[in-house]
Amino acid sequence: MLDAINRFFSEHLAAPGSDTDEEADEHRLRLATAALLIEVTRVERRDDPDEAAALEAALQRKFELDADETDALLRLARDEIERSVSYYAFTSLIHEHFDVPSKARVVELMWRIAAADGVVDKHQEALVRKIAGLLYLPHQQAVEAKIRGLRAEGIEI
């Protein structure tokens, strides 16, 4: 992906003097996850402060980032999204490196962000379902992730 992303993770998250393939994979996985979460906020084509806050909180919790690191990751992920023509680069990394529970957690976070404003837009729902499919998340786990994500935001289904 971008050299800037690898520099970001090397400067902010990697142990001093380390730059292994495993760490580079972790960097790309974090970027891929951030990009997919950002897409949930963009699909409605309107800015929503609740969804933006949920996105930042999800990234901070998932990757144990501080506010400055989260902002930098969001900038890098948005840049990568602008250059991307499909979700393949993002979903293939997650599919190859995450186990089913981790994929379900990504999908759950997507649902939480979609529901952060109290309403899940039909475009957001379609996107999250599409991503769950591209991650080859089994149907049962996808449904459970949706339920957990929506309930966490106060929406009962």
N, C-alpha and C positions, 0 to 999 in steps of 0.2 A: 504494500500500500504506500503510504507517504513516508518519506524520510523524516518529515517533521513529527509524525506520530511516534516513530521510534525514538527520536531525540527527546520528545516529551516524556516518554516513559523512562528512558535512561536517566534523565535529569531528575525526575520527580519520584519515581517508584522503584527503580532497580537498585540493587546493592552496588556500592561503589566498585568500579572496575569489572563489573560483570556484564556480559553481552552475549548470552548463549542463544542458540536456536529456540530453546524452550521459552526463554524470556521474550524473544521476538514473537513467538506464537501467542503468548499471553497478551502481549501488546495488541496484536491484531484482533484477538478475541474480544478484548475490552472495547476496542474501536467498533467492531462489528455489533456488539451488544448496544453500545451507545447510539450507533447509527439507526438501528431498528427502533429503539425507544424514541429517538427524535422523530422518526417517520410517523409515529402515532400522533404526535402533536401537529405535524405538518399536513396530514391528510385532510383535515377539516378546512384548511386554507384560511384559518383565522387564528389570531394569537389569543391564548387563554392563560391567564396568570396561574390558575390552579394547576393546569396541566404542566406548565413550565416548572412550577415548584415541585410537583410530583416527580418530574423527570430528574431534576437536580438531586432530590432526596434519594431516589432509586439508585442513581449512579454513585452517590456518596456512600450509601449503605453497601451496595454490591461490591464495590471496589475499594472501600475504605479510603476515600479521597477527602482532602480538605476542600474548602470553597474555591480556592485559586486553582487547584488541580482539576476540579470539576469543570470550572469555566474553560480552562485550556482544553480539556478533553472534548467538551461540547463544541468549541470552535473548530477543532480538528475534525471531528466527526461530521459537522455541518459542511465543511469544505469537501470532505470525501463524498458525501451524499450528492453535492452539486456536480461532482465529476462522474458519478456512477450512472450507468444506464439501466441497471437492474439490481435486484436484491441478492443475486447469486453470490457475489463476492462476500457478502455479509453472512448469508445463511449457510453457505458451504463451510465456512470456517467454524461456525457454531456446531453444525451437524457433525463435522469430522472430529471435533475436540471435546464436545460436551456430552455427558451421559444424559439419559432420559430425565432424571430429576433436575439437572441443571437446565436443560432445554425447557422443561416445564416452568422453571423459575423465571426464565426470560419471558415466556409467554404470559405468565402471571403478572410480571412487571408491566408488560405492554397493556394488559387489561386494566391494571391500576391507574396507569397514566391516562388511558382512554376515559376512565370513569371519574377522574379527579374533579371534573367540573360538574359532576352529578348526572351527566347524560352521556351515553355512548352513541356517537354519531354512526350512521349506517356505513359510512366509508371507513371509519375506524374499525368497526366490527369486521368488515370484509378484509381489511388489511391484516388484522391480528389472526384471523382464521387462515388467510393465505400463508402468512409466515409460519404458523404452526404446521401447516402442510409441508412447506418447504424445508422445515426442520425435521420432517418425518417423525413428528411427535405423535405417538399413538392416540387415537381418538379419546379414549377414556382419560388419559393424562391431560389432554387439551381441554376437555370439559371440566375436569377438576381444577385446572389452573384458572379457567375462566371464573368458576364459582369462587375460588379463593380471592382472586383479584378484585372481583366486583364487591364481594362481601367486605373486604378490607376497606373499600371506599364507601361503604354504607348502602350499597345497592343489593337488594335481595332478588334472586331469580327463582 
